[in-house]
Amino acid sequence: MLRRYREANANRVLARELHNTFRETGAIFIHVPKAAGSSISLELFGHQVGHFTVMDWFARDPLLTERLFKFAFVREPLDRLHSAWRFLRAGGMNAGDAETGARLAATFDDFVAQLVADATLQRWIHFLPQHHFLCAPDTRLLVDFVGRFEKMEADFARVAARLGKDVQLSVRNPSPAAPLAASDRTRKLVRDLYEADYQMFGY
C-alpha cells in the first residue's frame, strides 16, 4: 500500500514537471514500454517521461495536448513482448518490476501461455497493448507521428529535426541479449492477444 502511494505521488510530481517540459519543447512524447523510449526520452528531454497515455495528457490539459506535436514509437508485438519478459525476468528497474518478474515462467513459450490465461497479468504496464497508450477509447489514433523501433535511426532523426534538435540516439536500458525462440503456437497466441496492434501498426 505504501509503495503504491509513493509511486502515485511520484507520478503526479513527474506529470507536473513534464507539463512544463513538453510545453517548452512543443511536443509530447508517449513512451510505450519496451520500444526504446528510455533512450528517446533522455536524448530529447534530458530525463525520463514515464508511461503516461495520450489520454492522460488530454485529461490533464486538453487544449495544450491538442496543440502540441504528439509522437510515439512502437515495436513488432512479439519482439516487444519477448523483450519485456526478459527485462522483467532480469529484475526490471524497480521493486514492482522485480516482484512481477519473479512470477513469470522461465521459458518464453510458458510465459505466453501464462499471460494469455491471466487477465490481471495482461494489465501490467509492460504487457498492455501499444494502442492503449496512443488511442482514444474508441481506438482513434491521437498522436501525430508513430515511429517504428525497426526504423529507429531514420524515424528518430525525423522527430529530432521536427523539434530542432541535433542529437544522436544511444541505447539505454537494454534487455539482456537473447535470441527470440518461440513455437508456432506461441506466435499465434501473441498475434491473437495483440491483434489490434498488428492491424493498427501494420505488423
Number of C-alpha atoms within 10 A of each C-alpha: 6 7 10 10 10 11 13 12 12 11 16 12 11 14 18 11 12 19 16 11 17 19 14 9 14 16 20 23 25 24 26 26 24 25 25 22 25 21 20 27 19 15 19 20 16 11 14 17 23 18 17 16 20 25 18 15 18 15 11 14 12 12 11 17 24 13 11 16 19 20 19 24 26 24 24 17 23 20 14 19 22 21 22 21 25 22 22 22 21 15 16 19 11 9 11 15 18 16 14 16 20 14 13 19 16 13 12 19 18 13 17 23 15 16 19 15 11 11 10 9 17 16 12 11 15 21 18 16 21 29 22 17 23 27 16 16 10 6 12 11 17 18 21 12 16 17 20 19 19 13 11 18 14 12 17 21 16 14 20 17 12 12 14 10 12 10 12 13 17 12 10 14 13 13 17 11 9 9 8 11 12 16 11 9 12 18 16 14 18 18 17 13 17 19 15 16 20 20 10 13 16 8 12
